[in-house]
Amino acid sequence: MCTEVVDLLEPLHDGELDIAEQVRVENHLEVCAACHATARELREVREMMSAALVRTPRLEVPHPRMHERRFVLVPFADLAPDVRHPVTRMTIREMRDALPEHEMVQPWKPLS
């Protein structure tokens, strides 16, 4: 995958690129299957997050303390670090990096 292009996918979707950079990224996505797939996955995650706003007396999505939970943010940041929280507008990476370091998260491994 092309790191430079992948780093520009969030700004592309947020409309933050100038026209020349936007055209360059879109042209690359037409010829690079890996980057195109990454862009599609990012778009799907963004759509899922924006569609997941739920506020009822018994349920709130995303969870109101999601930004405090390393066990949520570490794996989420592995999948989509530049996705923005629909309420705070912080990226998942920003929320993860703002957490204190005292909490440990380790990947799950099945018992053999």
C-alpha atoms as a printed R data frame, in Angstrom:
    type eleno elety resid chain resno       x       y       z
1   ATOM     1    CA   MET     A     1   0.000   0.000   0.000
2   ATOM     2    CA   CYS     A     2   1.132   3.529  -0.621
3   ATOM     3    CA   THR     A     3   1.601   5.198   2.745
4   ATOM     4    CA   GLU     A     4   1.454   8.723   1.377
5   ATOM     5    CA   VAL     A     5  -1.901   8.136  -0.314
6   ATOM     6    CA   VAL     A     6  -3.356   6.258   2.642
7   ATOM     7    CA   ASP     A     7  -2.424   9.190   4.903
8   ATOM     8    CA   LEU     A     8  -4.448  11.477   2.611
9   ATOM     9    CA   LEU     A     9  -7.649   9.405   2.556
10  ATOM    10    CA   GLU     A    10  -9.241  11.046   5.614
11  ATOM    11    CA   PRO     A    11  -8.466  14.575   4.378
12  ATOM    12    CA   LEU     A    12  -9.814  13.532   0.956
13  ATOM    13    CA   HIS     A    13 -13.104  12.357   2.461
14  ATOM    14    CA   ASP     A    14 -13.283  15.466   4.672
15  ATOM    15    CA   GLY     A    15 -12.756  17.780   1.686
16  ATOM    16    CA   GLU     A    16  -9.521  19.159   3.138
17  ATOM    17    CA   LEU     A    17  -7.250  18.624   0.102
18  ATOM    18    CA   ASP     A    18  -6.570  21.263  -2.517
19  ATOM    19    CA   ILE     A    19  -7.834  20.361  -5.989
20  ATOM    20    CA   ALA     A    20  -4.437  19.250  -7.336
21  ATOM    21    CA   GLU     A    21  -3.842  16.891  -4.419
22  ATOM    22    CA   GLN     A    22  -7.405  15.592  -4.619
23  ATOM    23    CA   VAL     A    23  -6.981  14.766  -8.321
24  ATOM    24    CA   ARG     A    24  -3.614  13.097  -7.639
25  ATOM    25    CA   VAL     A    25  -5.086  10.874  -4.899
26  ATOM    26    CA   GLU     A    26  -8.195  10.003  -6.927
27  ATOM    27    CA   ASN     A    27  -6.049   9.110  -9.961
28  ATOM    28    CA   HIS     A    28  -3.905   6.873  -7.773
29  ATOM    29    CA   LEU     A    29  -6.989   5.137  -6.356
30  ATOM    30    CA   GLU     A    30  -8.053   4.256  -9.896
31  ATOM    31    CA   VAL     A    31  -4.836   2.311 -10.567
32  ATOM    32    CA   CYS     A    32  -3.872   0.930  -7.139
33  ATOM    33    CA   ALA     A    33  -6.150  -1.879  -5.983
34  ATOM    34    CA   ALA     A    34  -4.746  -1.935  -2.435
35  ATOM    35    CA   CYS     A    35  -5.283   1.788  -1.876
36  ATOM    36    CA   HIS     A    36  -8.718   1.603  -3.497
37  ATOM    37    CA   ALA     A    37  -9.687  -1.208  -1.092
38  ATOM    38    CA   THR     A    38  -8.375   0.798   1.870
39  ATOM    39    CA   ALA     A    39 -10.378   3.847   0.755
40  ATOM    40    CA   ARG     A    40 -13.513   1.686   0.463
41  ATOM    41    CA   GLU     A    41 -12.983   0.213   3.956
42  ATOM    42    CA   LEU     A    42 -12.445   3.682   5.411
43  ATOM    43    CA   ARG     A    43 -15.618   4.948   3.744
44  ATOM    44    CA   GLU     A    44 -17.560   1.993   5.173
45  ATOM    45    CA   VAL     A    45 -16.216   2.611   8.692
46  ATOM    46    CA   ARG     A    46 -17.067   6.315   8.428
47  ATOM    47    CA   GLU     A    47 -20.592   5.496   7.255
48  ATOM    48    CA   MET     A    48 -20.995   3.000  10.074
49  ATOM    49    CA   MET     A    49 -19.835   5.553  12.637
50  ATOM    50    CA   SER     A    50 -22.083   8.325  11.352
51  ATOM    51    CA   ALA     A    51 -25.073   5.976  11.164
52  ATOM    52    CA   ALA     A    52 -24.399   4.707  14.676
53  ATOM    53    CA   LEU     A    53 -25.516   7.812  16.543
54  ATOM    54    CA   VAL     A    54 -28.169   6.616  18.978
55  ATOM    55    CA   ARG     A    55 -29.477   8.543  21.966
56  ATOM    56    CA   THR     A    56 -32.246   6.992  24.044
57  ATOM    57    CA   PRO     A    57 -32.788   6.912  27.808
58  ATOM    58    CA   ARG     A    58 -31.287   3.397  27.919
59  ATOM    59    CA   LEU     A    59 -28.742   3.438  25.081
60  ATOM    60    CA   GLU     A    60 -26.121   5.842  23.809
61  ATOM    61    CA   VAL     A    61 -23.950   5.015  20.777
62  ATOM    62    CA   PRO     A    62 -21.127   5.712  20.607
63  ATOM    63    CA   HIS     A    63 -20.599   5.043  24.293
64  ATOM    64    CA   PRO     A    64 -20.273   8.356  26.176
65  ATOM    65    CA   ARG     A    65 -16.962   7.251  27.742
66  ATOM    66    CA   MET     A    66 -15.500   5.617  24.650
67  ATOM    67    CA   HIS     A    67 -12.722   8.230  24.667
68  ATOM    68    CA   GLU     A    68 -11.602   6.944  28.108
69  ATOM    69    CA   ARG     A    69 -11.342   3.278  27.165
70  ATOM    70    CA   ARG     A    70  -8.048   1.982  25.834
71  ATOM    71    CA   PHE     A    71  -9.498  -1.498  25.253
72  ATOM    72    CA   VAL     A    72 -11.830   0.101  22.696
73  ATOM    73    CA   LEU     A    73  -9.500   2.654  21.153
74  ATOM    74    CA   VAL     A    74  -6.352   0.550  20.632
75  ATOM    75    CA   PRO     A    75  -7.937  -2.027  18.294
76  ATOM    76    CA   PHE     A    76 -10.118   0.637  16.679
77  ATOM    77    CA   ALA     A    77  -7.014   2.730  15.944
78  ATOM    78    CA   ASP     A    78  -5.403  -0.325  14.336
79  ATOM    79    CA   LEU     A    79  -8.338  -0.508  11.921
80  ATOM    80    CA   ALA     A    80  -9.187   3.129  11.287
81  ATOM    81    CA   PRO     A    81  -6.931   5.618  13.111
82  ATOM    82    CA   ASP     A    82  -8.138   8.685  11.212
83  ATOM    83    CA   VAL     A    83 -11.869   8.111  11.571
84  ATOM    84    CA   ARG     A    84 -13.437  10.939  13.517
85  ATOM    85    CA   HIS     A    85 -15.728  10.421  16.476
86  ATOM    86    CA   PRO     A    86 -19.140  11.677  15.319
87  ATOM    87    CA   VAL     A    87 -19.654  13.851  18.396
88  ATOM    88    CA   THR     A    88 -16.216  15.084  19.522
89  ATOM    89    CA   ARG     A    89 -14.760  15.122  15.959
90  ATOM    90    CA   MET     A    90 -11.447  13.854  17.385
91  ATOM    91    CA   THR     A    91  -9.765  11.083  15.438
92  ATOM    92    CA   ILE     A    92  -9.562   7.644  16.997
93  ATOM    93    CA   ARG     A    93  -5.760   8.065  17.030
94  ATOM    94    CA   GLU     A    94  -6.066  11.397  18.897
95  ATOM    95    CA   MET     A    95  -8.359   9.861  21.500
96  ATOM    96    CA   ARG     A    96  -6.056   6.837  21.935
97  ATOM    97    CA   ASP     A    97  -2.946   9.016  22.234
98  ATOM    98    CA   ALA     A    98  -4.623  11.238  24.840
99  ATOM    99    CA   LEU     A    99  -5.116   8.302  27.234
100 ATOM   100    CA   PRO     A   100  -2.773   7.834  30.189
101 ATOM   101    CA   GLU     A   101  -0.220   5.071  29.686
102 ATOM   102    CA   HIS     A   102  -0.993   3.088  32.863
103 ATOM   103    CA   GLU     A   103  -3.613   0.880  31.206
104 ATOM   104    CA   MET     A   104  -2.337  -2.154  29.277
105 ATOM   105    CA   VAL     A   105  -4.072  -3.725  26.281
106 ATOM   106    CA   GLN     A   106  -2.839  -6.978  24.797
107 ATOM   107    CA   PRO     A   107  -4.140  -8.793  21.736
108 ATOM   108    CA   TRP     A   108  -6.404 -11.711  22.493
109 ATOM   109    CA   LYS     A   109  -4.916 -15.142  21.880
110 ATOM   110    CA   PRO     A   110  -7.056 -18.268  21.914
111 ATOM   111    CA   LEU     A   111  -6.112 -21.007  24.328
112 ATOM   112    CA   SER     A   112  -4.584 -23.982  22.577
